[in-house]
Amino acid sequence: MSYKNFPMVPKVIFGRGSFSQLNEVLAPKRLSIHAPFIYFIDDVFKNNLALISRISLSYEDRIIFISANEEPKTTQVDELVEDIILKSKAHPSGIIGIGGGTLLDLAKAVSIMINNDGEAKDYQGWDLVKNPAVYHVGIPTISGTGAEVSRTTVLTGPERKLGINSDYTPFDQVFLDSELTEDVPKNQWFYTGMDCYIHCIESLTGTYLNTFSETYGKMSLDLCKEIFLEGKLSKAEAQEKLMMASWHGGMSIAYSQVGIAHAMSYGLGYLLGTKHGIGNCIVFDHLEEFYPEGVKVFKQMKAKHNIELPKGICEKLEESEFDIMINVALSLEPLWENAIGENWKETITREKLRTLYNKM
């Protein structure tokens, strides 16, 4: 039997206020005075001087503010890579992503594509990347996606929504500073936290489950229940614990896989542009048949936090549009195999997915 030799994030700084150490961590990584550090920052922080003022720009360094209102696209990655190469006098010293899953995924993808020929869409899949990425740093400002620790960067391409899954994708350095999550709106906090919760349910109930995944998944699941169900934590404690739940949740799927909610959410994201966290919630709400206990607890969490999910997002779709979503979902074969087993095609038919999407 052949075992997968997965990489992990080699360096991580954890703690409230640790973001202040960014400049001293980056300084030794600068290749030359002409080799810039490029900062991708969620544009919600554009006027946040408390954050921006702590970034020390030197020489040719640049900040690029990016909206996270839409899921990251392969074309967006290609445009950023071209912009960086054209405007930089030398090869960049590093890419630093500051934001949620969208910004972190863009930072990972751009750092790969600067050192690899072709277009980002050519690398959607598993282990297609040939050359190591540029030095890249991830700084999450919301917790739950696991993007800070995963070996994938999820992108919407011209034909599919699929990650660049490779050994070169994980960050070289991560900062886990829960102070940066202070101002996350409640709904976004819930949807992204549930992305983490759903990671755990799909990993822990999947056929790919192993002790490595199970250990991380159980820790993350316990933290999610403590944060979203018990509700006895201070705000700072909840922020710290959700940051660690996200980390462990991401680790739990590193050596296993996600499942049905993610596969079907990719369909919603590709066709409708539905954001990943809320898409997972919309799908998971209808998956009692596959995850009875997980969905029951999810509904309790939803009720506790007075969350109303969007309804009827598929009701006006044409048959051809349902076909597009179903094609995207079915293309993610490892997710279905993890969820159902090797013979998943016997139960997961196009009609089955059409019925499920119809409920959403």
Buried (B, 14 or more C-beta within 10 A) or exposed (E): EEEEEEEEBEEBBBEBEBBEBBBEBBEEBBBEEEBBBBBBBBBBBEEBEEBBEEBEEEBBBBBBBBEBEEBBBBBBBBEBBEBBEEEBEEBBBBBBBBBBBBBBBBBBBBBBBBBBEEBBBBBBBEEEBEEBBBBBBBBBBBBBBBBBBBBBBBBBBEEBBBBBBBBBBBBBBBBBBBBBBEEBEEBBBBBBBBBBBBBBBBBBBBBBBEEBBBBBBBBBBBBBBBBBEEEEBEEEEBBBBBBBBBBBBBBBBBBBBBBBBBBBBBBBBBBBEBBBBBBBBBBBBBBBEBBEEBBEBBEEBBEEBEBEBEEEBBEEBEEEBBBBBBBBBBBBEBBBBBBBEEEBEEEBEEEEBBEBBEEB
